[in-house]
Amino acid sequence: MTFDRSAGLAESARALADGEVTSRALVEQALARIEATQGSLNAFRIVRAEAALAEADAADKELAAGNRRPLLGVPVAVKDDMDVAGEPTAFGCRGEFPPVAEDGEAVRRLRAAGAVIVGKTNTCELGQWPFTEGPAFGETRNPWNTEHTPGGSSGGSAAAVAAGLVPAALGSDGAGSVRIPASWTNLVGIKPQRGRISTWPRGESFQGITVNGTLARTVADAALLLDAASGNHDNDPHRPPTVDASAAVGREPGRLRIALSLKPPFTALPARLQPEVRAKVVQLAEKLAALGHTVEEADPPYGQIGLTFVPRATVGIAEWVTESPFPALLDRRTLDAARLGRLLGGAPLRAARRAEAVLHRRIGTFFESYDVMLAPTTAAPPPRIGAMLGLGGLATDRAMIAACPFAWPWNVLGWPGVNVPAGFVEGGLPVGAQLLGPSHSEPLLVSLAAQVEAELRWHEAWPPEQVVSAV
């Protein structure tokens, strides 16, 4: 029994519930696709072939007995910073890590919804960079052009979904790490409100700037995975009110006031929006205007927001490094960032955390005039494989900020953002745009993204045949 790889998360769940396909067939096909592309795309760090097939058989028994759950029997993937019971959590690092005893809360909730976790996807070391390469696992490549990165740090999840290996995957986003790879692989990527999807066993990941999010080919699938993974552990410090993202997909957003922001936030190093990316984002703004929204150029009052990001990010790296079983195997850039984090872990960190409330008030006033902000997700198309891998610390920072200066402020704020595909530039390389909103605005952003998707139908485009012919 075969099932078209273009069937997304919702369609797979429906077909399973209606008896048109078995979970074992879907999982076998996903595993075959992963195996066929592992040499070319290298999306997965761990493939749970035996365990996933056993879980698929259990799901088929449930389905046959008439049981129904939102994702019962559907194969999905998660990023390798998430705990999956019985598997190591290496988070892009070298060394033989021990298996963990329990699922993280997000994975536990996916299983409760019935999903089958087929594997853990590649990520750069401790999720620090907008590429997915390293000595621990090699290079993860972009299905649209394998000479280029899919982005990072959720690059393995993005490559897996873009190539049709799985219908959707979880990633994490600490400075754009869901939205950046989504933009560079023609996917929808939802960075939800902080706490929407638990990061437990860490109450806060990277001092609260990192959240878990979803990657899928369509808004409906990204929203469905978000709803399935959402919820909190009893000890989570951030517990936002429940939203129904899937219900928002079919709801008209109404006529909105949209701010088009093309200016990068303050960065200590120079950043410039490349003309070909700017043109695609402006085209998307014009499409929104044609749909009846009021669109005008305006930039939020970011101020010196970058000064609050660095302490939280580097202290977060220092926390992971402290727990690393193999610190001698870590990248020099990681150790340097951890050293800085240890220096900033006292008063500077406390000041950075206190500043968030001030930023909420100041940037919140911007959303008294506008409902949604539209901004580039990145300033450039995806770089070539290897372009950043061997750089020193300052050169890496320069390259990162030049390519990706737009996403990270929303991690400081903890507010939602959705990457939507904005088209392709030279070389067949995808680029994207962010729909950004204030606190708890996922339903509005999802509704608007779905409206745009109905017009642009980005999910109908597939990577070149030679890349995905095996799938």
N, C-alpha and C positions, 0 to 999 in steps of 0.2 A: 504494500500500500504506500503510494508516494503522495507527497503533499507539497505544493508549490512553495519554494523558498520565499516568494513575495508575500505569503500569508503572514500577517503581523501577529502581534500578541493577542489582540481581541478576536481576530478571525480564528486563530489556533484554538483559543479557549472555547469559542462557539462550536467549532467543528468537533472538538473532543466531547463537549456536552451533548451534541446531537448524534454522536456515534459514527461520524463520517471518517474518523481516523483514530488510531490508538496512540496513547502516550508513548508506548515503546517504539512505534514507527517514527514519531516525531523526534524522539531522543536519538534513535539510531541514525536518522538523517542528519541531525545536528552534529553528532559525533563524527560522521563520515565527512561532513563539510569542514569541520575543524581539522581533521587529519589531513585532508586534501590540500589545505591552505597553510598548514603550520609552517611548512618550509618556505613559503613565499610571503605570507603576511605576519606569521608569528604573533598571533593575537593572544595566546593563552600561556600562562605560567604553569597552571595545573589543569589537567583534564580528568574529570571524575567518571571515567567511562563505566567501570563496573558498578560503582555506587549509584550513578545516575540511571542505569538500566534497571537496577533493582527498585529504585524509587519510582520509575516509570511503570513497572509491573504492579507495584502497590497502588499507584494512581488508577491504573486500568481496572483493578478490582473494585476500587471505590466507585468509579464511573459506572461499572456494570451493576453495582448495587444500588444505583440511583443517587448516590451522594453528589453534591455540587458545591464547588468552591470557586472563587473568582478566577484562579489560574490553575485549576486542578489538571496536572499532567503536562503543563506547558514548559518546555525547556527555556531557561534563562541563564545568564552569566552574571557574575559579580566581580568587582575589582579586587586585586590582591592586597588591599589594605583592610578587608573585611574578614572577620573570623567565620570560618566554616568548620564545624565540628569534624575532627579527624584529619584536617588538612593544616599545613603550616601557613602562617601569615608572614611572608618575607618582605612584603611591601617594597619590592624592587631591589632588595639588597642581596648581596652574595652570602653564601653559607648554607648549611643544612639546618633549617629551622625545625623545632619540634612541632608536632601536630597540636592544635589547640583542642581543649576538651569540649567547648560549647560554641554554639552559633552566636554571633553577634545579634543584637536585637533586630536589625534590619533584615538579616538573613532568616532569623526565626520567624519574622512576620511573613516573608515571602513563602517560606515552607508552610506556614499556617494557611496561606491563601492557596496552597496546593502546587506551587511551582517546583520544578525539578532543576536543581543547580547543576549544570553540566560542567562547570569549571570556573576557574579564577583567572582573570585577565591581567595582562602585563601592565605595569606602571613603572615609571622611572623611580630612582631611589628616593624613598620617603616622599614621593609625589611633588618634588620641588620645581620641576621644569616643564616647559611646554613641548616636550618631546618624550618619546617612550623608547629609550635605548639605554643599554648599560651592560657591563661585563657579566652580570648575573644571568642574563637571558638573551642578549643580542639585540637586534633591531626589530621593532614592530613597524610595519610599513602601511602606507595609506592605500586602500584598495583602488582609489581613483587614479593614483600615479605612484607606483611602488618605489620610485626614486625619492619620494618625499615622506615626511613624517605624518602620521594621523593627528599629531598634536599630543598634548599631555596635560595632566598626568594620567587621565583616564583613556589613554590612547588605545589600549588593548580592547576595552569595552566598545569604543567607537569603531575600531576596525572590524570587530566581530559583527556588530549590528549592520554597518554599512555594506559588508560583503554578504549579508544574509546567512551568516553562520548560526545566529540566534535572532529571534524577533525583537529582543530588547535586553538591556543590561543595566545594572547599577554601576555608577561611578561615584567619585567624590570630588568636591569643588572647594579648593582653598584659596585660589586666586584666579578662578576661571577654568579649573581642571575638568569640569563637565562641559561648559559652554565652548571652550576653545577647541577641543577635539570634535565636538558636534559641528562647529562651524566649518572645520577643515575636512569633514567627511560627509557633508550634506545631510545632517541629522537634526532632529529636534532634541535639545538638551535642556532639561529643567533643573535649575538650581533652586530648591525650595527655601522657604523660611527656615531660619536656624531652629533646629529641634523638630522639624516636621517629620523627617526620617531620622530615627535615633542613630547616634554614633557609638552607642554603648557596645563594648565595655568601657569606652571613654565617655564620660559625661559631656566633656567638651573636647573636640579634636583641634589641635593647634590653637589653643586658647580661644576657641569659639569661632575662628574664621573659616574652618572647614566643615562642610555639611555633605551629606550623601544626597545624590540626585539620580536622575534617570536619563537614559539615551534610547531613542527609538526612531523609526523612520517616519512615524506620523505623530501628530499631537495626541490623538486618542490613545495610542499605545503608550506614549510617555506618561500620560495622565493616569492610565490604568495601572501601570507599574508603580507610579507614585502613590496612588490610593492603597495598593496592596502592601507596600513597604512602610507606609506611614504609621506613626504611633510611637509611644514612649515606653521605656523601661521605668520601673517605679522610682529609680534614683536619678533620672534625667533632670538636669537643672533647667532646661528650656522645654516648655510644654505648650506649644501654640494651640489655639482652638482648632478643632477639626474642620477640614474643608473637604468638599467632594469635587475633586478635579475633573473626574469623568463627566459629571453632570454639566460642568461648565463648557465642555466641548461642543455640545449641541445648542448652546445658548448664544443668542446674538449679544455682542458686547455693547450695543448702543453706539451713539455718536460720541466719540472720545476726543479729548484735547491731548494731542501727542506732541511732545517736545523732541525735536531731532537734535541730538547732541553729537557733534563731530569733533569736538576738541578733547584731546586726551586730558585726563585729570593730572594734577601736579605730579611730576616725577623728577627726581634729582638728576636723571639722565635724559637725553633728548629722545623724543618720540614723534614720529610724523606719520599721519595717515596716508598710505600709498594711494595714488589716484585711482587705480583700477578697483580697489576695495571701496573707496569713497563713492565711486560711480554706482556700484551695486547697492550700497546702502541708500543712496539718494533715490535710486529707482524704486526700492522698497517703500521709501517714504512717499513717493508719488503714487504708488499703488494704494497705500493707506488713505491718501487724500481722495483718490478716485472712489474709494469705498465709502466716502462720506465723512471721514474724520477730519478734524482741523489739525493741520500739521504746521508747526513753525519752528525755526531754529532757536534753541535756547539751551544753555548749559547750567547744570545745578551748581550751587555754591560749595564746591568741594573743599576749598581752602587747603590747608596743609594736612589733608587726610592721610597722606603717605607716611607721615611721622608716627601715626598710630598703628600702621600695618606692620612695620619692620619688627618692633619688639614682640608682637604676638606671633608672627611667623617664625622668627628665629628661636624664641623660647619653646615653641612647639617642636621644632627640629631637635633642640637640646633634650627635650623630654623623651623623644623617640630614641635618640642616640644613647641616652643613659640606660635604656632598656635593651639595647642591641646586644645580642650574644657575641657578635663578631665585629667590634668597633674598628679593628685593624684593617678590615676589608672594605670600609666605607670610603666613598669618594672624598678627596681632599676638600672639595667645595662643601660637602656635608659637614665635615669636621670643623671647617672655618665658620660656617653658619651656626653650628652648635656652640662654638666658643663665643661668638657674638651674643648668642641667646643667653648664655650664662652671665655675661656682663650686663645684659638688659633686663634680667629677670627680677629685679627688685623694684625700685622707684619708677624707672621708665615703663615697666610693664603695668604697674598700677595706674600710672598717668594715662597710658594708652587705653586701658580698659575704662577708666572714668570718662575719657573723651568721647566714648561711643554715644552716651546720652546727649551730649552737646551736638554731635553730628546728626543724630536722629532729629533733634528739634530744628536745626538749621536746614538740613536737606529736606526734612519733612515739609517745610514751608513751600518748597518748590512744587510739591504735589497738592498744594492748595490751588495752584494755577494750572496744573497739568494732571491728567489721569495716569499717563504712561509716558515713559521716556524710551525713545528709539536711539540706539547707539551702535557703532560697529562692535563686533565681538573681538576682532583682532585688527591690527593696523596693516597686516600683510598677509599674503597667502602662506600656506604651509611651507616651511623651509625644507631644504634637501636633507636626507638622512646624513647624519654625521656633522651637520653644520655647527651644532652647539656642543656636541658630546665631549670633545677634547679641550674646550676652552678653559681658561682660568676663571677664578671667581668673579672678578670685575668684568671681564669680557663676556661671561655668561649673563651677568646682570644687564649689561648693555644690550646684548642680543635679545634677551627676553623682553625688556622694556620696549625696544624698538618694534618687536613683532606683536606684543600683547600688552599694551598699556591701558586697555579699557575695562577689563573685567573685574579686577580685584577690589575696587571700592565697595561693591555690593557684598563682599565677604566681610569687610569691616562692619558694615551696617547690619548684616544678617538678614537682609531682605531678599525677596524672590526675584529671579530673572530667568528668561527663557530664550535660548538661542533658536532662531529660525533660519533656514537656509536662504541665502540671498543671491545664489547663482554661481556661475563659474567664471574664472579668469583664465588667462593664457596658460596652456599646459593642461587644461581640463581640471584645474584645481578649484575645489569648492571654497567659498567664503560665506560668512554668516553675519547676522545682525542680532542684537539683544533687544528684547522687550523687557524693560525694567520697571518695577513698581515699588510702592511703599510697603510697609509691614503687612503681612498676611494677604497679599494681593494675588496669590496664585490663580484663583478662579477668573479674575479679570484678564490676566495675562494669557491664560490657557484659552479663554474664549476668543480673544483677539488673534492669537496664533492660529487657532482653528479656522477663523474667518479668512485669514491670509492664505492658509494652506488650501482651502477650497478653490481659491483663485489660481495659485501658482502650481499646485500639484507636484511639489518637489519629490514626493515619494515615488513617482512614476519613473524617475531617472535611476539608472543602475550603473555601477562602475564598469569599466571596459570588460568585454567578454573574456579576454585572455586571463584576466585576474580571477574572475569568479566562475569560469567555465566548469571547474571541478565541483562547484556547489550547486 
